[in-house]
Amino acid sequence: WLVLATVIASTELVPLIPTQPLSLVSGLLFGASKGATITLLGTVTAATVAFSLARGPAGKTLSSVALRLEGGEGDDEGSSNAVLRKMGEGVEDMGFVQQTISIVLLRMSPVVPFSISNYMVGLTPVKPLPFVCGTLIGMSPWCLLYATLGKAAGSILFQDGQAFTIERL
């Protein structure tokens, strides 16, 4: 199970690689609850690493990439700070609970890419503990959903102790 959690964490670090199939496999191999736990472990680990990278060594590069995506030049330090201020607007003054709820709501959205949001939130004034707690709470339903779907697929594929074959249709 540790190998699968590591693979999930590794793939979640790379933006735009779909990891839902790994969550389905986790549920298929380990069942819904244990599969969801393994997936959640990998997901929270990846989110924390990406958040930390954005706060540390990769922060300047990520902020210039974000600026370019917004249509800026990337070299002007003042405009870079303006973009980061816009991203973190109001977050700095929030307390632990408000920051956690903000991250939970971000995680519940099916529209926002998970891996990219980890790096981008790392550029905001969100504190690490609310980020990790919000990710844990917000990603739990998704992990459980995909692991349960994987478990259900396993139940369909292996009915009556026999492997699924086309001939059984």
N, C-alpha and C positions, 0 to 999 in steps of 0.2 A: 504494500500500500504506500510505503514511503517513496518508492520509485515513481508511482503514478502521481503522487502529490508534487514531486520534484519536476516531473515532465509538465504538469499543469502550470506550476509556478514559472518554469522557464518559457513556456509558450505565451503566457500572459504578459511577460515582459516585452514581447515584440508586438508593436502596434499592428492592428488589423489582421492578426492571424486568428481564425475562429477556433475557440476552445470548447465550444458546446459539444462537439463529438467526444472529447475527452471526458466531459462530465457525464455523458450518456454511457460511455464505457465504464466509468467508475460505478455507476448504478448497476450496470449489467454484471460486473464482476463481484461487487461487494454488497449489493442491496441498497435500498433507498437511504436509510439513515447513515450507515457507515460510508457509503459512496458520497453522500452529501457532505459529510464531515471531512473526507479526504479532499474533495473538490474545494471546500471552503478553506481548508488549511493551505492548499496551493494558491488559491486566489488571494487570500489575505497576505500571504508571504510575498507574492509578486507585487501586490499593491504597495506594501511597505517598502520593498526594495526600490521600486520606481519612484515613490515619493521621496525617499532618502537621496536617490541619485539626483533628482531635480533640485533638491535643497543643497546638494553639495557640488560634486565635480561637473555634472552635466547642466547645471542651472543656467549658466550664461549662454551656452549653445542653444538650449531649449527656448530661452526667452527670445533669442534672435530669430529662431525658427517661427515661434508664435507671432512675432512682429511681422515677418515676411508673409505669413499666411493672412495677416490682417491688412496687408497691402503697404506696409512700411518698408523702409530701406534696410533696417537691421543694424546700421552703423551708428545711428544717432542715439546716444545714450538717453537723452531726454525723452524721446518718443518711446523708447523701450520701457522706461519707467512708467510712462503714461499707460501703456498697454497692461503692464503688471498691476498698476493701481486699479485699472478698470476691472481686471479679472478678480482682484481681491476686495473690491468695493464693499465696504460694510462688514466684511468677515473679521477684520482685525478687532473690532469693538464687540464682537459677539463672545458670549461665554461658552463654556464647555458644552452645555446642552444644545445651544443654538447651532454651534459648529457641527456637532454630531448629527443633529437633525438635517442640516444642510447636506452633509455627506450621504446620509441615508436616502434622502430624496434624489440625490444625484445617482446613487446606485440602483434605485428602483426604476429609473428611466431606461426603457429599452432602446432609446435613440442614441444616447451618448456612448461612444466607444469606451469600453472599460480601460484598456491599457493606455490610451491617450489621456484620459481623464486623470489617471494616477500621476502622470508626469506634470500635467497642467496644474492640478491642485497643489503639487509640490512647489509651484512657483508663487502660490498665494500665501497669505499669512495664517492659514489654517494650521493649528498646532497638531503635532503627531498623534497624541492620544485620541482626540476626537476623530481624526482621520481613520485610525485603525478601528476604533469602536463603531463608527458609522459604516465603514466597509464591512465589518463583521455582521452587523445587523442588517444592512441593506442588501448584501449579497446572499444571505442565508436563504431567502425564498427562492432565488434563482438556482442556487446549488441544489436545493431540495427538489425543485421542479425537474431539473434535468436528470438528477439521479433517479427520481421516481419514474420518469419516462424510460430511462435505461433499464430499470428493474422490470417495468411492464413489458418492454421489448424482450427481455430475457424470458419472462413468463410465456410470452407468445411463441418464442423460438424453441423453447424446450418444454413443450406440453407433454404430460404423462411420462416424464423422464427420458423422452426421446428427442433427439435433435430435430430441428425443423428441416424439412426437405420439400422440394417442389412436388414430389410425388404424393405427399400427404394432403395436398390441396385437393 
